[in-house]
Amino acid sequence: MNLPEDPIMLLSVVNMKLRDFYATLDELCRAEDVDRDDLCLRLARAGFEYSEENNKFW
């Protein structure tokens, strides 16, 4: 998966995929061949964190 560089676009794409296609962040990362730690770090730098309960970043 080619991830957008812009953190807001990245947030939007990831949350859309989590909402529409994947039940967990781990499932998304496996299916899309994305490094979970890198993804979480990039979004954390922009002030977002993953909520397992809600299955989204906010």
MARTORPA-661039 format. One record per residue: residue in three letters; residue number from 1; x, y, z of N, C-alpha, C in turn. Coordinates in nm, 4 decimals. Last residue first. Example, Ala and Ser with C-alpha at 12.3 -4.5 7.8 and 13.67 -1.06 7.14 Angstrom:
  aa   i     n_xx     n_yy     n_zz    ca_xx    ca_yy    ca_zz     c_xx     c_yy     c_zz
 ser   2   1.2850  -0.2250   0.7080   1.3670  -0.1060   0.7140   1.2900   0.0030   0.7870
 ala   1   1.3190  -0.5690   0.7800   1.2300  -0.4500   0.7800   1.3200  -0.3300   0.7800
end
This chain:
  aa   i     n_xx     n_yy     n_zz    ca_xx    ca_yy    ca_zz     c_xx     c_yy     c_zz
 trp  58  -0.7434   0.8564   1.6261  -0.7985   0.9890   1.6574  -0.7089   1.0637   1.7470
 phe  57  -0.7930   0.5687   1.4291  -0.7000   0.6662   1.4859  -0.7775   0.7936   1.5138
 lys  56  -0.9976   0.2840   1.5144  -0.9615   0.4013   1.4347  -0.8573   0.4835   1.5072
 asn  55  -1.1452   0.1006   1.6760  -1.0797   0.0608   1.5514  -1.0569   0.1801   1.4588
 asn  54  -1.2378   0.1446   1.9268  -1.3099   0.2108   1.8168  -1.2569   0.1735   1.6792
 glu  53  -1.0595  -0.0127   2.0741  -1.2024  -0.0181   2.1024  -1.2859   0.0361   1.9875
 glu  52  -0.8114   0.0703   1.9877  -0.8572  -0.0643   1.9527  -1.0078  -0.0756   1.9703
 ser  51  -0.7140   0.3651   1.8610  -0.8057   0.3126   1.9614  -0.8527   0.1752   1.9151
 tyr  50  -0.4065   0.5232   1.7990  -0.5018   0.4198   1.7611  -0.5843   0.3773   1.8808
 glu  49  -0.3614   0.8795   1.7837  -0.3296   0.7480   1.8371  -0.4411   0.6516   1.8020
 phe  48  -0.2094   1.1797   1.6602  -0.3161   1.0796   1.6574  -0.2688   0.9495   1.7197
 gly  47  -0.0161   1.3746   1.6189  -0.1066   1.3886   1.7323  -0.2192   1.2871   1.7388
 ala  46   0.1748   1.3354   1.4357   0.0724   1.4332   1.3982  -0.0340   1.4481   1.5082
 arg  45   0.3159   1.1334   1.5522   0.3854   1.2616   1.5322   0.2878   1.3730   1.4952
 ala  44   0.1310   0.9297   1.5233   0.1550   0.9860   1.6566   0.2252   1.1212   1.6462
 leu  43   0.1594   0.8656   1.2537   0.0353   0.9286   1.2977   0.0505   0.9897   1.4375
 arg  42   0.4184   0.7563   1.2587   0.3862   0.8685   1.1688   0.2601   0.9404   1.2130
 leu  41   0.3808   0.5491   1.4456   0.4732   0.6580   1.4730   0.4424   0.7796   1.3867
 cys  40   0.2019   0.3803   1.3105   0.1622   0.4416   1.4381   0.2516   0.5599   1.4729
 leu  39   0.3668   0.3092   1.0903   0.2385   0.3761   1.0705   0.1951   0.4487   1.1982
 asp  38   0.5781   0.1783   1.2216   0.6032   0.2967   1.1402   0.4751   0.3773   1.1203
 asp  37   0.4408  -0.0366   1.3399   0.5137   0.0601   1.4235   0.5394   0.1896   1.3476
 arg  36   0.3366  -0.1746   1.1118   0.2481  -0.1149   1.2130   0.3195  -0.0074   1.2945
 asp  35   0.4124  -0.1607   0.7829   0.4768  -0.1759   0.9125   0.3936  -0.1005   1.0176
 val  34   0.2023  -0.3239   0.5538   0.2408  -0.1972   0.6162   0.3039  -0.2276   0.7511
 asp  33   0.0563  -0.4992   0.3771   0.2023  -0.5015   0.3897   0.2564  -0.3673   0.4397
 glu  32  -0.2136  -0.5229   0.3874  -0.1615  -0.4152   0.3027  -0.0086  -0.4062   0.3055
 ala  31  -0.2498  -0.7347   0.5659  -0.3075  -0.7418   0.4317  -0.2460  -0.6404   0.3358
 arg  30  -0.1157  -0.6418   0.7989  -0.0792  -0.7685   0.7326  -0.1258  -0.7694   0.5876
 cys  29  -0.2540  -0.4025   0.8523  -0.1093  -0.4012   0.8284  -0.0624  -0.5280   0.7587
 leu  28  -0.5182  -0.4931   0.8937  -0.4869  -0.3980   0.7871  -0.3387  -0.4048   0.7520
 glu  27  -0.4752  -0.6531   1.1221  -0.5274  -0.7127   0.9987  -0.4968  -0.6227   0.8791
 asp  26  -0.3936  -0.4601   1.3069  -0.3028  -0.5688   1.2691  -0.3462  -0.6350   1.1385
 leu  25  -0.6259  -0.3087   1.3338  -0.5078  -0.2485   1.2719  -0.4088  -0.3560   1.2281
 thr  24  -0.9262  -0.4928   1.2489  -0.8207  -0.4490   1.3407  -0.7075  -0.3835   1.2621
 ala  23  -1.1053  -0.5370   1.0467  -1.1575  -0.5369   1.1829  -1.0546  -0.4884   1.2851
 tyr  22  -1.1247  -0.3684   0.7339  -1.0460  -0.4436   0.8314  -1.0993  -0.4265   0.9735
 phe  21  -1.2926  -0.2164   0.5579  -1.2344  -0.3429   0.5158  -1.1714  -0.4284   0.6257
 asp  20  -1.4024   0.0270   0.6531  -1.4685  -0.0456   0.5447  -1.4171  -0.1876   0.5189
 arg  19  -1.2444   0.1224   0.8699  -1.3912   0.1250   0.8761  -1.4540   0.0278   0.7754
 leu  18  -0.9849   0.0940   0.7732  -1.0254   0.0266   0.8967  -1.1775   0.0179   0.9061
 lys  17  -0.9986   0.2601   0.5487  -0.9729   0.1172   0.5310  -1.0126   0.0388   0.6554
 met  16  -1.0457   0.5045   0.6785  -1.1427   0.4538   0.5814  -1.1243   0.3032   0.5621
 asn  15  -0.8107   0.5295   0.8300  -0.9395   0.5146   0.8976  -1.0483   0.4633   0.8036
 val  14  -0.6223   0.5557   0.6188  -0.6145   0.4440   0.7140  -0.7486   0.4232   0.7835
 val  13  -0.7082   0.7928   0.4910  -0.6979   0.6663   0.4175  -0.7008   0.5478   0.5137
 ser  12  -0.6935   0.9842   0.7025  -0.8171   0.9594   0.6290  -0.8162   0.8240   0.5592
 leu  11  -0.4220   0.9757   0.7752  -0.5270   0.9472   0.8733  -0.6570   0.9084   0.8022
 leu  10  -0.3107   1.0636   0.5324  -0.2782   0.9316   0.5858  -0.3856   0.8881   0.6852
 met   9  -0.4078   1.3244   0.5242  -0.4483   1.2297   0.4199  -0.4230   1.0861   0.4661
 ile   8  -0.2715   1.4165   0.7482  -0.4182   1.4215   0.7464  -0.4724   1.3270   0.6398
 pro   7   0.0035   1.3841   0.6803  -0.0558   1.3110   0.7924  -0.2089   1.3114   0.7941
 asp   6   0.1276   1.3202   0.3596   0.0549   1.4172   0.4411  -0.0181   1.3434   0.5542
 glu   5   0.2039   1.0892   0.2255   0.2995   1.1554   0.3138   0.2310   1.2531   0.4084
 pro   4   0.0038   0.7930   0.1899   0.0261   0.9364   0.1668   0.1274   0.9924   0.2669
 leu   3   0.1350   0.4743   0.1076   0.0747   0.5620   0.2071   0.1026   0.7077   0.1742
 asn   2   0.0665   0.2132  -0.0911   0.1378   0.3400  -0.0922   0.0661   0.4354   0.0020
 met   1   0.0847  -0.1174   0.0000   0.0000   0.0000   0.0000   0.0891   0.1235   0.0000
end
